[in-house]
Amino acid sequence: GLPPGPIGSTSLRSIKAVTAPADNFEMTYFVTDKNADFYFNETLAGHNKTIAELKKKGLWLYTQLGS
């Protein structure tokens, strides 16, 4: 199965967004924990910090998969 979020969406609108993103598009990083709570960051550094915090709290989903 696919993870929650945009990657799991198969709508025509999401396909068009990937093939022709808006000019004012800003990168947003997101991750979900094992409770399906979402965490958003504007930078890769912030994203990696969130992952480290989730791992420390035992909420990192992929720890269960060996990553």
C-alpha positions as CSV (number, residue, x, y, z in Angstrom):
1,G,0.0,0.0,0.0
2,L,0.9,3.6,-0.4
3,P,1.5,5.9,2.6
4,P,-1.0,8.6,3.4
5,G,-0.8,11.9,1.6
6,P,-0.5,13.1,-2.0
7,I,1.5,10.0,-3.2
8,G,-1.6,7.9,-2.5
9,S,-3.9,10.1,-4.6
10,T,-4.6,9.0,-8.1
11,S,-6.9,11.8,-9.2
12,L,-6.5,13.6,-12.5
13,R,-6.0,16.9,-10.6
14,S,-3.0,15.5,-8.7
15,I,-1.5,14.1,-12.0
16,K,-1.9,17.6,-13.6
17,A,-0.3,19.2,-10.6
18,V,2.8,17.0,-10.9
19,T,3.1,17.5,-14.7
20,A,2.5,21.3,-14.6
21,P,3.2,22.7,-11.1
22,A,2.2,26.3,-10.2
23,D,4.7,29.0,-10.8
24,N,4.6,30.1,-7.1
25,F,5.2,26.5,-5.8
26,E,7.2,26.2,-2.6
27,M,8.7,22.9,-1.5
28,T,7.0,21.5,1.6
29,Y,8.3,18.4,3.4
30,F,6.0,16.2,5.4
31,V,6.1,13.0,7.3
32,T,3.6,11.0,9.2
33,D,4.1,9.1,12.5
34,K,2.8,5.7,13.4
35,N,-0.5,7.4,14.6
36,A,-1.0,8.9,11.2
37,D,-0.3,12.4,12.5
38,F,1.2,14.8,9.9
39,Y,4.3,17.0,10.4
40,F,5.1,19.7,7.9
41,N,8.4,21.6,7.3
42,E,9.6,24.2,4.8
43,T,13.3,23.0,4.9
44,L,15.0,19.7,4.6
45,A,16.9,20.4,7.9
46,G,13.6,20.9,9.7
47,H,12.2,17.7,8.1
48,N,15.2,15.7,9.3
49,K,14.9,17.2,12.8
50,T,11.3,16.1,12.9
51,I,12.2,12.6,11.9
52,A,14.9,12.5,14.6
53,E,12.4,13.7,17.2
54,L,9.8,11.0,16.1
55,K,12.5,8.3,16.3
56,K,13.5,9.5,19.8
57,K,9.8,9.4,20.9
58,G,9.2,5.9,19.4
59,L,6.7,7.4,16.9
60,W,8.8,6.8,13.7
61,L,6.7,4.5,11.5
62,Y,9.5,2.9,9.5
63,T,11.5,1.8,12.6
64,Q,9.2,-1.2,12.5
65,L,10.3,-2.0,9.0
66,G,14.0,-1.9,9.8
67,S,14.9,1.5,8.5
